[in-house]
Amino acid sequence: MCFGRIGLITPFLNQALQRGSEVVLLTEHGILGSRPTRRTGSDPAVRRAQDRVADDSAQARMFASAFVGGRIDNVRVL
């Protein structure tokens, strides 16, 4: 657990995550800032579904609109 404004170099983070160590970055007030995680294997079926959506303009617009709307909502909350 790291509190406040600290600096971690990429090789340290890579080693920690490869060894299964959890790294948690907190603000100086103890609020969760981020929690880097190891990359897990990806599911080919999920990638194919994402490609199909990307090829369908209507579905791609629907998802893009939902992502932008979610981002706007999150900014309002902050």
KOLPARO-689447 format. One record per residue: x, y, z of N, C-alpha, C in turn; residue number from 0. Coordinates in nm, 3 decimals. Each point is the difference from the previous one (the first is absolute). Example, Ala and Ser with C-alpha at 12.3 -4.5 7.8 and 13.67 -1.06 7.14 Angstrom:
KOLPARO-689447
n_px = 1.319	n_py = -0.569	n_pz = 0.780	ca_px = -0.089	ca_py = 0.119	ca_pz = 0.000	c_px = 0.090	c_py = 0.120	c_pz = 0.000	seq = 0
n_px = -0.035	n_py = 0.105	n_pz = -0.072	ca_px = 0.082	ca_py = 0.119	ca_pz = 0.006	c_px = -0.077	c_py = 0.109	c_pz = 0.073	seq = 1
end
This chain:
KOLPARO-689447
n_px = 0.086	n_py = -0.116	n_pz = 0.000	ca_px = -0.086	ca_py = 0.116	ca_pz = 0.000	c_px = 0.091	c_py = 0.122	c_pz = 0.000	seq = 0
n_px = -0.029	n_py = 0.090	n_pz = -0.090	ca_px = 0.079	ca_py = 0.122	ca_pz = -0.013	c_px = -0.092	c_py = 0.120	c_pz = 0.024	seq = 1
n_px = 0.038	n_py = 0.084	n_pz = 0.095	ca_px = -0.080	ca_py = 0.117	ca_pz = 0.035	c_px = 0.064	c_py = 0.127	c_pz = -0.057	seq = 2
n_px = -0.084	n_py = 0.088	n_pz = -0.050	ca_px = 0.046	ca_py = 0.131	ca_pz = -0.043	c_px = 0.072	c_py = 0.001	c_pz = -0.133	seq = 3
n_px = 0.077	n_py = 0.106	n_pz = -0.021	ca_px = 0.070	ca_py = 0.021	ca_pz = -0.127	c_px = 0.133	c_py = -0.074	c_pz = 0.004	seq = 4
n_px = 0.002	n_py = -0.117	n_pz = -0.060	ca_px = 0.121	ca_py = -0.080	ca_pz = -0.006	c_px = 0.030	c_py = -0.032	c_pz = -0.146	seq = 5
n_px = 0.120	n_py = -0.043	n_pz = -0.026	ca_px = 0.037	ca_py = -0.038	ca_pz = -0.136	c_px = 0.045	c_py = -0.145	c_pz = -0.002	seq = 6
n_px = -0.056	n_py = -0.077	n_pz = -0.089	ca_px = 0.040	ca_py = -0.139	ca_pz = -0.020	c_px = 0.046	c_py = -0.015	c_pz = -0.144	seq = 7
n_px = 0.113	n_py = -0.067	n_pz = -0.020	ca_px = 0.047	ca_py = -0.018	ca_pz = -0.137	c_px = -0.062	c_py = -0.126	c_pz = -0.059	seq = 8
n_px = -0.013	n_py = 0.001	n_pz = -0.131	ca_px = -0.067	ca_py = -0.108	ca_pz = -0.072	c_px = 0.061	c_py = -0.137	c_pz = 0.029	seq = 9
n_px = 0.134	n_py = -0.015	n_pz = 0.002	ca_px = 0.054	ca_py = -0.133	ca_pz = 0.031	c_px = -0.045	c_py = -0.054	c_pz = 0.136	seq = 10
n_px = -0.012	n_py = 0.088	n_pz = 0.100	ca_px = -0.049	ca_py = -0.044	ca_pz = 0.131	c_px = -0.142	c_py = -0.051	c_pz = -0.011	seq = 11
n_px = -0.087	n_py = 0.078	n_pz = -0.065	ca_px = -0.140	ca_py = -0.041	ca_pz = -0.014	c_px = -0.010	c_py = -0.132	c_pz = -0.074	seq = 12
n_px = 0.075	n_py = -0.015	n_pz = -0.109	ca_px = -0.003	ca_py = -0.125	ca_pz = -0.076	c_px = 0.041	c_py = -0.119	c_pz = 0.086	seq = 13
n_px = 0.110	n_py = 0.014	n_pz = 0.076	ca_px = 0.046	ca_py = -0.109	ca_pz = 0.087	c_px = -0.103	c_py = -0.032	c_pz = 0.108	seq = 14
n_px = -0.053	n_py = 0.101	n_pz = 0.063	ca_px = -0.098	ca_py = -0.022	ca_pz = 0.107	c_px = -0.122	c_py = -0.076	c_pz = -0.053	seq = 15
n_px = -0.050	n_py = 0.043	n_pz = -0.115	ca_px = -0.119	ca_py = -0.065	ca_pz = -0.055	c_px = 0.031	c_py = -0.140	c_pz = -0.048	seq = 16
n_px = 0.117	n_py = -0.022	n_pz = -0.060	ca_px = 0.036	ca_py = -0.134	ca_pz = -0.045	c_px = 0.015	c_py = -0.097	c_pz = 0.118	seq = 17
n_px = 0.042	n_py = 0.051	n_pz = 0.114	ca_px = 0.017	ca_py = -0.083	ca_pz = 0.120	c_px = -0.130	c_py = -0.017	c_pz = 0.078	seq = 18
n_px = -0.106	n_py = 0.062	n_pz = -0.049	ca_px = -0.129	ca_py = -0.013	ca_pz = 0.066	c_px = -0.023	c_py = 0.097	c_pz = 0.114	seq = 19
n_px = 0.088	n_py = 0.100	n_pz = 0.013	ca_px = -0.018	ca_py = 0.101	ca_pz = 0.105	c_px = -0.103	c_py = 0.103	c_pz = -0.045	seq = 20
n_px = -0.089	n_py = 0.034	n_pz = 0.089	ca_px = -0.100	ca_py = 0.101	ca_pz = -0.032	c_px = 0.057	c_py = 0.138	c_pz = 0.032	seq = 21
n_px = -0.019	n_py = 0.094	n_pz = -0.091	ca_px = 0.045	ca_py = 0.138	ca_pz = 0.020	c_px = -0.124	c_py = 0.088	c_pz = 0.005	seq = 22
n_px = -0.016	n_py = 0.074	n_pz = 0.109	ca_px = -0.115	ca_py = 0.087	ca_pz = 0.017	c_px = 0.051	c_py = 0.142	c_pz = 0.023	seq = 23
n_px = -0.046	n_py = 0.093	n_pz = -0.081	ca_px = 0.042	ca_py = 0.140	ca_pz = 0.012	c_px = -0.115	c_py = 0.081	c_pz = 0.059	seq = 24
n_px = 0.027	n_py = 0.064	n_pz = 0.113	ca_px = -0.100	ca_py = 0.078	ca_pz = 0.071	c_px = 0.040	c_py = 0.147	c_pz = 0.003	seq = 25
n_px = -0.097	n_py = 0.087	n_pz = 0.005	ca_px = 0.029	ca_py = 0.143	ca_pz = 0.015	c_px = 0.053	c_py = 0.024	c_pz = 0.141	seq = 26
n_px = 0.044	n_py = 0.121	n_pz = 0.026	ca_px = 0.049	ca_py = 0.033	ca_pz = 0.134	c_px = -0.108	c_py = -0.011	c_pz = 0.106	seq = 27
n_px = -0.128	n_py = -0.007	n_pz = -0.043	ca_px = -0.112	ca_py = -0.014	ca_pz = 0.092	c_px = -0.051	c_py = -0.144	c_pz = 0.009	seq = 28
n_px = 0.071	n_py = -0.092	n_pz = -0.067	ca_px = -0.037	ca_py = -0.141	ca_pz = 0.006	c_px = -0.106	c_py = -0.043	c_pz = -0.099	seq = 29
n_px = -0.032	n_py = 0.086	n_pz = -0.097	ca_px = -0.101	ca_py = -0.034	ca_pz = -0.100	c_px = 0.069	c_py = -0.075	c_pz = -0.114	seq = 30
n_px = -0.064	n_py = -0.105	n_pz = -0.048	ca_px = 0.058	ca_py = -0.082	ca_pz = -0.107	c_px = 0.027	c_py = 0.084	c_pz = -0.123	seq = 31
n_px = 0.125	n_py = -0.002	n_pz = -0.046	ca_px = 0.037	ca_py = 0.070	ca_pz = -0.122	c_px = -0.001	c_py = -0.096	c_pz = -0.117	seq = 32
n_px = 0.077	n_py = -0.109	n_pz = 0.012	ca_px = 0.000	ca_py = -0.104	ca_pz = -0.103	c_px = 0.053	c_py = -0.129	c_pz = 0.059	seq = 33
n_px = -0.019	n_py = -0.106	n_pz = -0.078	ca_px = 0.041	ca_py = -0.133	ca_pz = 0.042	c_px = 0.042	c_py = -0.076	c_pz = -0.125	seq = 34
n_px = 0.127	n_py = 0.011	n_pz = -0.039	ca_px = 0.046	ca_py = -0.070	ca_pz = -0.120	c_px = -0.016	c_py = -0.151	c_pz = 0.017	seq = 35
n_px = -0.035	n_py = -0.068	n_pz = -0.108	ca_px = -0.017	ca_py = -0.145	ca_pz = 0.004	c_px = 0.074	c_py = -0.065	c_pz = -0.116	seq = 36
n_px = 0.029	n_py = -0.127	n_pz = 0.015	ca_px = 0.062	ca_py = -0.076	ca_pz = -0.107	c_px = -0.098	c_py = -0.018	c_pz = -0.113	seq = 37
n_px = 0.054	n_py = -0.005	n_pz = -0.119	ca_px = -0.085	ca_py = -0.028	ca_pz = -0.115	c_px = -0.035	c_py = -0.147	c_pz = 0.001	seq = 38
n_px = -0.126	n_py = -0.028	n_pz = -0.016	ca_px = -0.044	ca_py = -0.139	ca_pz = -0.006	c_px = -0.021	c_py = -0.038	c_pz = -0.145	seq = 39
n_px = -0.011	n_py = -0.127	n_pz = -0.024	ca_px = -0.023	ca_py = -0.047	ca_pz = -0.137	c_px = -0.130	c_py = 0.055	c_pz = -0.053	seq = 40
n_px = -0.003	n_py = 0.023	n_pz = -0.129	ca_px = -0.123	ca_py = 0.053	ca_pz = -0.059	c_px = -0.077	c_py = -0.113	c_pz = -0.066	seq = 41
n_px = -0.128	n_py = 0.018	n_pz = -0.010	ca_px = -0.090	ca_py = -0.099	ca_pz = -0.056	c_px = -0.022	c_py = 0.030	c_pz = -0.147	seq = 42
n_px = 0.038	n_py = -0.091	n_pz = -0.090	ca_px = -0.019	ca_py = 0.025	ca_pz = -0.144	c_px = -0.145	c_py = 0.027	c_pz = -0.037	seq = 43
n_px = -0.094	n_py = -0.063	n_pz = 0.070	ca_px = -0.142	ca_py = 0.022	ca_pz = -0.030	c_px = -0.038	c_py = 0.145	c_pz = 0.029	seq = 44
n_px = 0.056	n_py = 0.056	n_pz = 0.107	ca_px = -0.029	ca_py = 0.139	ca_pz = 0.033	c_px = 0.056	c_py = 0.092	c_pz = -0.107	seq = 45
n_px = 0.123	n_py = -0.026	n_pz = -0.045	ca_px = 0.060	ca_py = 0.084	ca_pz = -0.105	c_px = -0.081	c_py = -0.008	c_pz = -0.129	seq = 46
n_px = -0.049	n_py = -0.118	n_pz = -0.035	ca_px = -0.082	ca_py = -0.013	ca_pz = -0.121	c_px = -0.130	c_py = 0.079	c_pz = 0.014	seq = 47
n_px = -0.062	n_py = -0.006	n_pz = 0.119	ca_px = -0.123	ca_py = 0.076	ca_pz = 0.024	c_px = 0.027	c_py = 0.150	c_pz = -0.010	seq = 48
n_px = 0.115	n_py = 0.045	n_pz = 0.054	ca_px = 0.036	ca_py = 0.141	ca_pz = -0.009	c_px = 0.020	c_py = 0.041	c_pz = -0.146	seq = 49
n_px = 0.063	n_py = -0.086	n_pz = -0.078	ca_px = 0.021	ca_py = 0.030	ca_pz = -0.143	c_px = -0.133	c_py = 0.010	c_pz = -0.074	seq = 50
n_px = -0.093	n_py = -0.090	n_pz = 0.032	ca_px = -0.132	ca_py = 0.005	ca_pz = -0.066	c_px = -0.071	c_py = 0.132	c_pz = 0.032	seq = 51
n_px = 0.007	n_py = 0.043	n_pz = 0.125	ca_px = -0.063	ca_py = 0.127	ca_pz = 0.039	c_px = 0.068	c_py = 0.116	c_pz = -0.073	seq = 52
n_px = 0.133	n_py = -0.003	n_pz = -0.007	ca_px = 0.073	ca_py = 0.108	ca_pz = -0.067	c_px = -0.036	c_py = 0.007	c_pz = -0.148	seq = 53
n_px = -0.035	n_py = -0.112	n_pz = -0.061	ca_px = -0.036	ca_py = -0.001	ca_pz = -0.142	c_px = -0.143	c_py = 0.045	c_pz = -0.023	seq = 54
n_px = -0.082	n_py = 0.003	n_pz = 0.104	ca_px = -0.140	ca_py = 0.041	ca_pz = -0.011	c_px = -0.011	c_py = 0.146	c_pz = 0.046	seq = 55
n_px = -0.017	n_py = 0.092	n_pz = -0.093	ca_px = 0.000	ca_py = 0.143	ca_pz = 0.032	c_px = -0.103	c_py = 0.037	c_pz = 0.106	seq = 56
n_px = -0.120	n_py = -0.055	n_pz = -0.010	ca_px = -0.106	ca_py = 0.035	ca_pz = 0.095	c_px = 0.038	c_py = -0.044	c_pz = 0.141	seq = 57
n_px = 0.049	n_py = -0.124	n_pz = 0.013	ca_px = 0.040	ca_py = -0.049	ca_pz = 0.132	c_px = 0.120	c_py = 0.077	c_pz = 0.053	seq = 58
n_px = 0.096	n_py = 0.032	n_pz = -0.087	ca_px = 0.118	ca_py = 0.073	ca_pz = 0.042	c_px = -0.040	c_py = 0.138	c_pz = 0.054	seq = 59
n_px = -0.094	n_py = 0.068	n_pz = -0.068	ca_px = -0.048	ca_py = 0.130	ca_pz = 0.047	c_px = -0.070	c_py = -0.012	c_pz = 0.134	seq = 60
n_px = -0.078	n_py = -0.107	n_pz = 0.017	ca_px = -0.072	ca_py = -0.021	ca_pz = 0.126	c_px = 0.100	c_py = -0.014	c_pz = 0.115	seq = 61
n_px = 0.104	n_py = -0.084	n_pz = -0.019	ca_px = 0.100	ca_py = -0.018	ca_pz = 0.104	c_px = 0.078	c_py = 0.128	c_pz = 0.024	seq = 62
n_px = 0.039	n_py = 0.070	n_pz = -0.106	ca_px = 0.074	ca_py = 0.125	ca_pz = 0.015	c_px = -0.082	c_py = 0.101	c_pz = 0.079	seq = 63
n_px = -0.127	n_py = 0.008	n_pz = -0.031	ca_px = -0.088	ca_py = 0.093	ca_pz = 0.071	c_px = -0.009	c_py = -0.038	c_pz = 0.149	seq = 64
n_px = -0.010	n_py = -0.129	n_pz = 0.028	ca_px = -0.008	ca_py = -0.045	ca_pz = 0.140	c_px = 0.130	c_py = 0.031	c_pz = 0.073	seq = 65
n_px = 0.115	n_py = -0.021	n_pz = -0.065	ca_px = 0.129	ca_py = 0.030	ca_pz = 0.064	c_px = 0.013	c_py = 0.149	c_pz = 0.030	seq = 66
n_px = -0.035	n_py = 0.083	n_pz = -0.097	ca_px = 0.010	ca_py = 0.145	ca_pz = 0.019	c_px = -0.097	c_py = 0.045	c_pz = 0.108	seq = 67
n_px = -0.122	n_py = -0.053	n_pz = -0.003	ca_px = -0.099	ca_py = 0.035	ca_pz = 0.103	c_px = 0.048	c_py = -0.040	c_pz = 0.138	seq = 68
n_px = 0.061	n_py = -0.118	n_pz = 0.012	ca_px = 0.054	ca_py = -0.045	ca_pz = 0.128	c_px = 0.112	c_py = 0.090	c_pz = 0.048	seq = 69
n_px = 0.084	n_py = 0.041	n_pz = -0.092	ca_px = 0.111	ca_py = 0.090	ca_pz = 0.035	c_px = -0.053	c_py = 0.134	c_pz = 0.051	seq = 70
n_px = -0.100	n_py = 0.053	n_pz = -0.068	ca_px = -0.060	ca_py = 0.127	ca_pz = 0.042	c_px = -0.063	c_py = -0.015	c_pz = 0.138	seq = 71
n_px = -0.069	n_py = -0.110	n_pz = 0.024	ca_px = -0.060	ca_py = -0.024	ca_pz = 0.133	c_px = 0.108	c_py = -0.007	c_pz = 0.107	seq = 72
n_px = 0.110	n_py = -0.069	n_pz = -0.030	ca_px = 0.110	ca_py = -0.013	ca_pz = 0.098	c_px = 0.060	c_py = 0.137	c_pz = 0.031	seq = 73
n_px = 0.016	n_py = 0.084	n_pz = -0.100	ca_px = 0.056	ca_py = 0.134	ca_pz = 0.023	c_px = -0.094	c_py = 0.082	c_pz = 0.086	seq = 74
n_px = -0.129	n_py = -0.014	n_pz = -0.024	ca_px = -0.097	ca_py = 0.073	ca_pz = 0.083	c_px = 0.009	c_py = -0.042	c_pz = 0.145	seq = 75
n_px = 0.019	n_py = -0.130	n_pz = 0.024	ca_px = 0.010	ca_py = -0.049	ca_pz = 0.137	c_px = 0.124	c_py = 0.057	c_pz = 0.068	seq = 76
n_px = 0.109	n_py = 0.006	n_pz = -0.074	ca_px = 0.123	ca_py = 0.055	ca_pz = 0.058	c_px = -0.013	c_py = 0.148	c_pz = 0.023	seq = 77
end
